[in-house]
Amino acid sequence: MTNKRIVIAGTFDILHPGHVFLVSEAAKLGDVIVVIARDENVIHTKGHPVIVPENQRLFMVEALKGVSKAILGNPGSDFVSIVEELKPDVLMLGPNQKISLEEVQNRLEQKGLSTRVIRLEQLFNEFPLNSTTRIIEKAIVNQKDRISQ
């Protein structure tokens, strides 16, 4: 029996424990393929540029335990086109990805895909710096403290 193909997608701008937790939970379900958002797509969807360039983010995610394969997303398009290409059994959303399960499932079904869409519900809270935003905020505070000394 072959393992199920599990796709997770995201920016993975500054790797943190939440990313590691997402990959490890996805790996419990099958072979994990991680789709890294293109720099230009992040600007379009999030409204701000990434900190770490896409090729470096790809390199880092490829090195994570549990990742079978990491690829860059398609430039100028949303996640549906890459899911069409990969045809995974499961698309796992992270707990803080803002899109609804129903919207994703409907968009995939419109393309004739039977991919099951699930969401990792729990955030990984074992460490305080468990998100890119928190790491950036901490870096800004530390930098301000250094300047004021």
C-alpha positions as CSV (number, residue, x, y, z in Angstrom):
1,M,0.0,0.0,0.0
2,T,1.3,3.4,-0.9
3,N,1.3,6.3,1.5
4,K,-1.2,9.1,1.1
5,R,0.1,12.3,-0.4
6,I,-0.4,15.1,2.1
7,V,0.1,18.7,0.9
8,I,0.7,21.7,3.1
9,A,1.3,25.1,1.8
10,G,2.4,28.4,3.2
11,T,4.9,31.2,3.3
12,F,7.3,29.6,5.8
13,D,9.0,33.0,6.1
14,I,10.9,32.6,9.3
15,L,10.9,29.0,10.4
16,H,9.5,28.4,13.9
17,P,8.2,25.6,16.1
18,G,4.7,26.0,14.6
19,H,6.0,25.1,11.2
20,V,7.8,22.1,12.6
21,F,4.6,21.0,14.4
22,L,2.5,21.4,11.2
23,V,4.9,19.2,9.2
24,S,5.2,16.6,12.0
25,E,1.4,16.3,12.2
26,A,1.0,16.1,8.5
27,A,3.7,13.4,8.4
28,K,1.5,11.2,10.6
29,L,-1.0,11.0,7.7
30,G,1.4,10.2,4.9
31,D,4.2,11.6,2.6
32,V,4.4,15.4,3.1
33,I,4.8,17.7,0.1
34,V,5.2,21.3,1.2
35,V,4.4,24.1,-1.3
36,I,6.3,27.3,-0.5
37,A,4.5,30.5,-1.5
38,R,6.4,32.5,-4.2
39,D,7.7,35.9,-3.1
40,E,5.3,37.7,-5.6
41,N,2.3,35.7,-4.4
42,V,3.0,36.6,-0.8
43,I,3.0,40.3,-1.6
44,H,-0.3,39.9,-3.4
45,T,-2.0,37.8,-0.7
46,K,-0.6,39.3,2.5
47,G,0.1,42.8,1.3
48,H,3.7,42.9,2.4
49,P,7.0,41.4,1.2
50,V,8.6,38.3,2.8
51,I,11.8,38.7,4.8
52,V,13.5,35.5,3.6
53,P,13.6,35.0,-0.2
54,E,11.7,32.0,-1.7
55,N,14.8,29.9,-2.6
56,Q,16.1,30.2,1.0
57,R,12.7,29.3,2.4
58,L,12.6,26.3,0.1
59,F,16.1,25.1,1.2
60,M,15.1,25.4,4.9
61,V,11.8,23.6,4.5
62,E,13.4,20.8,2.5
63,A,15.7,20.1,5.5
64,L,12.8,19.6,7.9
65,K,12.3,16.1,9.3
66,G,9.0,14.8,7.9
67,V,9.2,16.6,4.6
68,S,9.2,14.2,1.6
69,K,9.4,17.0,-0.9
70,A,9.3,20.8,-1.0
71,I,8.5,22.9,-4.0
72,L,7.8,26.5,-4.9
73,G,4.3,27.4,-5.8
74,N,3.3,28.6,-9.2
75,P,4.0,32.3,-9.8
76,G,1.0,34.6,-10.1
77,S,-1.5,32.0,-9.2
78,D,-3.3,30.7,-6.1
79,F,-3.0,27.3,-4.5
80,V,-5.6,25.6,-6.6
81,S,-3.3,25.2,-9.7
82,I,-0.5,23.5,-7.7
83,V,-3.1,21.2,-6.0
84,E,-4.3,20.3,-9.5
85,E,-0.8,19.4,-10.5
86,L,0.0,17.4,-7.4
87,K,-3.4,15.7,-6.9
88,P,-2.8,15.0,-3.2
89,D,-5.1,12.8,-1.1
90,V,-5.2,15.5,1.6
91,L,-4.6,19.2,1.8
92,M,-3.9,20.2,5.3
93,L,-4.3,23.8,6.3
94,G,-2.5,25.4,9.2
95,P,-4.4,26.6,12.3
96,N,-3.9,30.3,11.4
97,Q,-4.4,30.2,7.7
98,K,-7.4,32.5,7.2
99,I,-9.2,30.7,4.3
100,S,-12.2,28.5,5.3
101,L,-12.2,24.8,4.8
102,E,-15.5,25.0,2.9
103,E,-14.1,27.6,0.5
104,V,-11.0,25.5,-0.3
105,Q,-13.1,22.3,-0.6
106,N,-15.5,24.0,-3.0
107,R,-12.7,25.4,-5.2
108,L,-11.1,22.0,-5.5
109,E,-14.4,20.3,-6.2
110,Q,-15.1,22.9,-9.0
111,K,-11.8,21.7,-10.6
112,G,-12.9,18.0,-10.3
113,L,-10.5,17.2,-7.5
114,S,-11.5,14.8,-4.7
115,T,-8.7,16.0,-2.4
116,R,-9.9,16.0,1.2
117,V,-9.3,19.3,3.0
118,I,-8.5,19.3,6.8
119,R,-7.2,21.8,9.2
120,L,-4.7,21.4,12.0
121,E,-6.8,22.9,14.7
122,Q,-4.3,23.4,17.5
123,L,-1.6,26.0,17.6
124,F,1.8,24.8,18.9
125,N,2.2,26.8,22.1
126,E,5.1,25.1,23.9
127,F,7.4,28.0,23.1
128,P,6.5,31.7,23.2
129,L,8.1,32.5,19.8
130,N,5.7,30.2,17.8
131,S,4.9,32.4,14.9
132,T,6.7,34.6,12.4
133,T,4.8,37.7,13.7
134,R,5.9,37.0,17.3
135,I,9.6,36.5,16.2
136,I,9.5,39.8,14.3
137,E,7.9,41.7,17.2
138,K,10.6,40.3,19.6
139,A,13.3,41.3,17.2
140,I,11.9,44.8,16.9
141,V,11.8,45.2,20.7
142,N,15.3,43.8,21.1
143,Q,16.6,46.2,18.4
144,K,14.9,49.2,20.1
145,D,16.4,48.2,23.4
146,R,19.9,48.0,21.8
147,I,19.5,51.5,20.3
148,S,18.2,53.1,23.5
149,Q,21.2,51.7,25.5
